[in-house]
Amino acid sequence: MKRLFFTVLCLFAVIESFASYLLIPMDLSQKNHLKAYGIAYYAVAKEIDVSWLLNYRGGSFMMPYSAAVENECAVRDVSCQVIADVQSTAILQEIAAMDANMSEIKLTKLPKIAVYSPKNKLPWDDAVTLVLTYAEIPYDVIYDEEVITGMLPKYDWLHLHHEDFTGQYGKFWASYRNAAWYLEDVKQQEAMAAKLGFTKVSQMKLAVAKGIRDFVAGGGYLFAMCSGPDSFDVALSAEGVDICAEMFDGDPMDPNAQSKLDYEKTFAFTDFKIVTNPYQYEISDIDVDASKHISNKKNDFFTLFEFSAKWDPVPTMLCQNHQTVIPGFMGQTTAFKKSRIKPYVTIMGECQFFDEARYIHGEYGKGTWTFYSGHDPEDYQHLVNDQPTDLNLFPNSPGYRLILNNVLFPAAKKEKHKT
């Protein structure tokens, strides 16, 4: 019996030595790319150091073997492989080769995530909250009151719901001014502005935008989609200038508003023209002509740039994917005109057919921001009152993967965030 017991112990020791790592592939062999990010987050939460293998099999994850993580992969239908120590060493040696455009990034810090989103129900969804929920990554919902009262420093990463920071309610007035949801939204926004000591919603939204700006300057990570990016920059540029028509704030806009914009205050965009027509469903000319996309849908896709994994790890992280050509999708802001993007901004994804940018990144103070155009990566023309996308139908969505790259970005070691 003693000999048998010793033999069993030796057998387990041998098995453990040959199966000491867990590899989560992110290439075409992965059954559920989106939930795989949730597994990586889960592992970091368990204080397991996760290696993000940039450009290796679509940006795979590798970590010391954990039965709990392996079981979680099975529960969430995420593909994983148990590999021996010698195999993990071979992978890291392959990645470290100077002629290989690959790199290892350690994920060691669990990011605290907030989503800036209204508490009242609006007739559209938000891609980021959809995919965070699907990937089982926890987050807090905050809005104007939380930002104004100074709660942002509690978080590492902030997503901006497709908000209108100019105080024009998304320019929905022309089409939906009599709709119950629109009237209720205006009512709640005005009540919150009054509660927080502002005479106009536009003043409150500017204060919120400045609070978010300061969050980034202090080292925060900002991600925004759809109308969030351009309305944010327009609001910052228009500080102290009334750019709202009377139906939005009760008095006429400044007739000289355009000439008073200060582009030095913005993150990404410059030299843009604001749209002053309240009947036009557009805030500025940062956005492109959406009608061209509808008539040329077959050409609506964008390509991710390839960056040096060893020397430019940040944009490389943000572009990890199992495919480099991403189907396009529309939104309140469908794409960014290249002529309106500041020269130091990193363009990570562009549509050559339309000559426009879709995915951009930059730094501000000690923090970073990433802007992604369009509303829903798996619904080409998502309209008001459309049903939310069921991500069970799109577990391998390359467009949604870009969102989740940004969610894990703050988990990486700080010294790696150098470009």
C-alpha positions in Angstrom: 0.0 0.0 0.0 2.8 2.4 0.8 4.5 1.7 -2.5 1.2 2.2 -4.3 0.6 5.5 -2.4 4.1 6.7 -3.3 3.5 5.8 -6.9 0.3 7.7 -7.1 1.9 10.8 -5.5 4.7 10.6 -8.1 2.2 10.3 -10.9 0.4 13.4 -9.7 3.7 15.2 -9.4 4.6 14.2 -13.0 1.2 15.3 -14.3 1.4 18.6 -12.6 4.9 19.3 -13.9 3.6 18.6 -17.5 0.3 20.5 -17.1 1.2 23.6 -15.2 -0.3 26.3 -17.5 -3.6 27.2 -19.0 -3.8 28.7 -22.5 -6.9 30.4 -23.7 -6.4 30.8 -27.5 -7.9 33.8 -29.2 -7.6 32.8 -32.8 -10.3 31.1 -34.9 -10.2 28.0 -32.7 -11.8 29.9 -29.8 -15.5 29.1 -29.3 -16.4 32.3 -27.5 -14.0 35.2 -27.8 -16.2 37.6 -25.8 -16.5 35.4 -22.8 -12.8 34.7 -22.9 -12.2 38.3 -21.8 -14.4 37.6 -18.8 -12.3 34.6 -18.0 -9.2 36.7 -18.0 -10.9 39.3 -15.7 -12.0 36.4 -13.5 -8.4 35.1 -13.2 -7.0 38.5 -12.3 -9.7 38.8 -9.7 -8.5 35.5 -8.2 -5.0 37.1 -8.0 -3.7 34.9 -10.8 -1.2 36.8 -13.0 -2.4 36.5 -16.6 -0.1 36.9 -19.6 -1.7 38.6 -22.5 0.2 37.2 -25.5 0.0 40.1 -28.0 -0.2 39.0 -31.6 0.1 35.3 -30.6 -2.8 33.4 -31.9 -5.1 36.4 -32.0 -4.0 37.8 -28.6 -4.3 34.7 -26.5 -4.2 34.5 -22.7 -1.9 32.3 -20.6 -1.7 31.8 -16.9 -0.5 29.3 -14.2 -2.9 26.3 -14.1 -6.0 26.8 -12.0 -8.7 24.2 -11.6 -11.1 27.0 -10.8 -10.3 28.9 -14.0 -10.4 25.7 -16.1 -13.8 24.9 -14.7 -15.1 28.4 -15.3 -14.0 28.0 -19.0 -16.1 24.9 -19.2 -19.1 26.6 -17.6 -18.8 29.6 -20.0 -18.1 27.5 -23.1 -14.6 29.1 -23.5 -12.0 27.1 -25.3 -8.8 26.5 -23.2 -5.9 24.1 -23.3 -3.9 22.7 -20.4 -0.2 22.8 -21.4 3.0 21.7 -19.8 5.6 24.1 -18.4 7.9 23.2 -21.3 5.2 24.3 -23.8 4.6 27.6 -22.1 8.3 28.3 -22.1 8.5 27.5 -25.8 5.6 30.0 -26.4 7.3 32.7 -24.5 10.6 32.1 -26.3 8.8 32.3 -29.6 7.2 35.6 -28.6 10.5 37.0 -27.3 12.4 36.5 -30.5 13.4 39.9 -31.9 12.1 39.1 -35.4 8.7 38.2 -34.0 6.1 41.0 -33.8 4.8 39.6 -30.5 5.0 40.5 -26.9 3.9 39.4 -23.4 1.9 41.8 -21.2 1.2 40.9 -17.6 -2.3 41.6 -16.4 -2.0 42.0 -12.6 -4.4 44.8 -11.5 -8.1 44.3 -11.4 -9.6 47.5 -13.0 -12.6 49.1 -11.3 -15.0 49.9 -14.2 -17.7 52.5 -14.5 -20.2 53.2 -17.2 -21.5 56.7 -17.6 -25.2 56.0 -18.5 -28.6 57.6 -17.7 -30.6 55.9 -15.0 -33.9 56.4 -16.9 -34.9 54.1 -19.7 -34.2 55.3 -23.2 -35.3 53.5 -26.4 -31.8 52.3 -27.3 -29.1 50.1 -25.8 -25.4 50.5 -25.3 -22.9 48.1 -26.9 -20.5 48.4 -24.0 -23.0 47.5 -21.2 -24.2 44.7 -23.4 -20.8 43.1 -23.9 -19.7 43.7 -20.3 -22.8 41.9 -19.1 -22.3 39.1 -21.6 -18.7 38.7 -20.7 -19.6 38.7 -17.0 -17.3 41.6 -16.2 -18.8 43.7 -13.3 -19.3 47.4 -13.6 -21.0 50.3 -11.8 -23.4 52.7 -13.6 -22.8 56.3 -12.8 -24.2 59.5 -14.3 -24.1 63.3 -13.9 -24.6 63.5 -10.1 -21.8 61.0 -9.4 -19.4 62.8 -11.7 -20.2 66.3 -10.2 -20.0 65.0 -6.6 -16.5 63.7 -7.3 -16.9 59.9 -7.5 -14.8 59.3 -10.6 -11.4 58.8 -8.8 -12.9 55.6 -7.4 -12.6 54.0 -10.8 -9.8 53.1 -13.2 -11.8 52.9 -16.5 -14.8 54.9 -17.7 -17.1 54.4 -20.6 -19.2 57.1 -22.0 -22.7 56.0 -23.1 -23.5 57.7 -26.4 -24.3 60.9 -24.6 -24.7 64.5 -26.0 -22.5 66.6 -23.8 -23.5 69.8 -25.6 -26.9 69.8 -23.9 -28.9 69.4 -27.1 -30.4 66.0 -26.2 -28.8 64.2 -29.1 -30.5 66.5 -31.6 -33.6 64.3 -31.4 -35.9 67.3 -31.1 -36.8 67.5 -34.7 -38.1 63.8 -34.9 -39.0 63.0 -31.3 -39.9 66.2 -29.5 -43.4 64.9 -28.8 -42.4 61.3 -27.8 -42.9 60.3 -24.2 -39.4 59.1 -23.7 -37.9 62.4 -25.1 -40.1 64.6 -22.9 -39.3 62.5 -19.8 -35.6 62.6 -20.6 -35.7 66.4 -20.9 -37.6 66.6 -17.6 -35.2 64.5 -15.7 -32.1 66.2 -17.1 -33.5 69.7 -16.2 -34.4 68.5 -12.7 -30.9 67.1 -12.2 -29.3 70.3 -13.4 -31.4 72.3 -11.0 -30.5 70.0 -8.2 -26.8 70.3 -8.8 -27.0 74.1 -9.0 -27.0 74.7 -12.8 -29.5 76.9 -14.7 -29.1 74.9 -17.9 -28.6 71.3 -18.8 -25.8 72.4 -21.2 -24.0 73.9 -18.2 -24.3 70.7 -16.2 -23.1 68.6 -19.2 -20.0 70.9 -19.6 -19.2 70.5 -15.9 -19.5 66.7 -16.3 -17.2 66.8 -19.4 -14.6 68.8 -17.5 -14.8 66.3 -14.6 -14.2 63.5 -17.0 -11.3 65.4 -18.6 -9.8 65.8 -15.2 -10.3 62.1 -14.5 -8.2 61.3 -17.6 -5.6 63.9 -16.8 -5.1 62.2 -13.4 -4.4 58.8 -14.9 -7.9 57.5 -15.8 -8.7 55.4 -18.8 -11.6 56.7 -21.0 -13.5 54.8 -23.7 -16.3 56.3 -25.7 -18.5 55.3 -28.6 -21.0 56.8 -31.0 -21.9 60.4 -30.2 -19.9 60.3 -26.9 -16.5 61.2 -28.5 -17.5 64.2 -30.7 -20.1 65.7 -28.4 -17.5 65.5 -25.6 -14.9 67.4 -27.6 -17.4 69.9 -28.9 -18.6 70.6 -25.4 -15.0 71.2 -24.1 -14.3 73.5 -27.1 -17.4 75.5 -26.4 -16.8 76.3 -22.7 -18.4 79.7 -22.0 -20.1 79.8 -25.4 -23.9 79.2 -25.9 -24.1 76.7 -28.9 -27.7 75.6 -28.1 -30.7 76.8 -30.0 -33.7 78.1 -28.0 -35.7 74.9 -28.0 -32.8 73.2 -26.1 -32.0 75.8 -23.4 -34.7 78.5 -23.6 -32.6 81.2 -25.3 -30.9 81.8 -28.7 -27.5 80.5 -29.3 -24.5 82.9 -29.6 -24.5 84.1 -33.3 -20.7 84.1 -33.1 -20.4 80.7 -31.5 -18.3 79.1 -34.2 -15.6 81.7 -34.1 -15.3 81.3 -30.3 -14.6 77.6 -30.2 -11.3 76.7 -28.6 -9.8 73.6 -30.2 -6.9 73.6 -27.7 -9.3 72.2 -25.1 -10.2 69.1 -27.0 -8.8 65.6 -26.8 -9.0 64.4 -30.4 -10.7 66.8 -32.9 -9.9 70.2 -34.3 -11.1 72.7 -36.8 -14.6 71.3 -36.8 -17.8 73.2 -37.6 -20.7 73.0 -35.3 -24.2 72.2 -36.8 -26.5 75.0 -35.7 -29.6 73.8 -37.5 -31.8 72.3 -34.8 -33.6 70.2 -37.5 -30.4 68.5 -38.5 -29.6 65.3 -36.7 -25.9 66.2 -36.3 -23.8 68.0 -33.7 -20.8 68.9 -35.8 -19.0 68.0 -39.1 -16.6 65.6 -37.2 -19.1 62.9 -38.3 -19.3 61.8 -41.9 -22.2 61.7 -44.3 -24.0 58.6 -43.2 -26.1 58.4 -46.5 -22.9 57.4 -48.3 -22.6 54.4 -46.1 -26.1 53.2 -46.6 -25.7 53.3 -50.4 -22.2 51.6 -50.2 -22.8 49.1 -47.5 -20.8 46.4 -49.2 -17.7 48.6 -49.0 -18.3 49.5 -45.4 -15.5 47.8 -43.4 -12.4 49.1 -41.7 -8.9 47.7 -41.3 -6.9 47.6 -38.1 -3.4 48.9 -38.3 -0.5 46.6 -37.2 1.7 48.1 -34.5 5.0 46.9 -33.0 4.1 44.7 -30.1 7.5 45.2 -28.5 7.8 49.0 -28.9 4.1 50.1 -29.2 2.3 47.8 -26.7 -0.6 50.1 -26.0 -2.1 50.3 -29.6 -1.1 46.7 -30.1 -3.2 45.7 -27.0 -6.1 47.7 -28.2 -6.1 46.1 -31.7 -5.9 42.4 -30.6 -8.2 40.4 -32.8 -8.7 37.2 -34.7 -9.2 39.2 -37.9 -7.9 42.6 -39.0 -10.8 43.6 -41.3 -13.9 44.6 -39.3 -17.4 45.0 -40.7 -18.5 48.7 -40.4 -21.6 49.8 -38.5 -23.4 53.1 -38.3 -24.5 55.3 -35.4 -25.2 58.9 -34.3 -21.6 59.3 -35.1 -20.8 56.8 -37.8 -17.1 57.7 -38.4 -14.6 60.4 -37.9 -13.4 62.6 -40.7 -9.6 62.4 -40.9 -9.4 66.2 -41.6 -10.9 66.8 -38.2 -8.4 64.6 -36.2 -5.5 66.2 -34.4 -2.1 65.2 -35.9 -0.7 63.5 -32.8 -3.8 61.2 -32.5 -3.1 57.5 -33.2 -5.5 56.1 -35.8 -5.9 52.4 -35.1 -8.6 51.6 -37.6 -9.6 53.2 -40.9 -11.9 52.7 -43.8 -10.0 53.4 -46.9 -13.0 53.3 -49.2 -14.5 56.3 -47.4 -11.2 57.7 -46.2 -12.3 58.0 -42.6 -11.2 56.8 -39.2 -13.2 54.5 -37.0 -10.9 53.7 -34.0 -8.5 56.3 -32.5 -6.4 56.7 -29.4 -4.4 59.2 -27.5 -3.0 60.4 -24.2 -4.1 63.3 -22.0 -2.2 64.2 -18.9 -1.4 60.9 -17.1 -4.3 59.0 -18.7 -5.5 57.8 -22.1 -8.6 57.9 -24.1 -9.9 55.7 -26.9 -12.8 56.7 -29.3 -14.7 54.2 -31.4 -17.3 55.3 -33.9 -20.7 53.7 -34.5 -23.4 52.3 -32.3 -23.5 48.5 -32.4 -20.8 46.3 -34.1 -23.3 43.6 -34.9 -26.3 45.8 -36.0 -25.4 47.8 -39.1 -28.0 50.5 -38.8 -29.3 50.4 -35.2 -32.4 52.6 -34.9 -34.4 54.1 -32.0 -36.7 51.4 -30.5 -34.7 48.5 -32.0 -34.2 45.5 -29.8 -30.9 45.0 -28.1 -28.4 42.7 -29.9 -28.3 39.2 -28.5 -24.6 38.5 -28.2 -25.3 34.8 -27.8 -25.6 35.0 -31.6 -22.3 36.7 -32.0 -19.8 35.2 -29.5 -16.9 35.7 -31.9 -17.7 39.3 -32.9 -14.4 41.1 -33.9 -16.1 44.5 -33.5 -17.1 43.8 -29.9 -13.6 42.4 -29.2 -12.2 45.9 -29.6 -14.4 47.1 -26.8 -13.2 44.4 -24.5 -9.5 45.1 -25.4 -10.1 48.5 -23.8 -11.7 47.0 -20.7 -8.6 44.8 -20.0 -6.1 47.6 -20.9 -6.0 49.1 -17.4 -5.1 45.6 -15.9 -1.7 45.7 -17.6 1.4 46.6 -15.7 1.9 50.4 -15.7 5.5 50.2 -17.0 4.1 48.7 -20.1 2.0 51.7 -20.9 4.7 53.5 -22.9 4.6 54.5 -26.5 
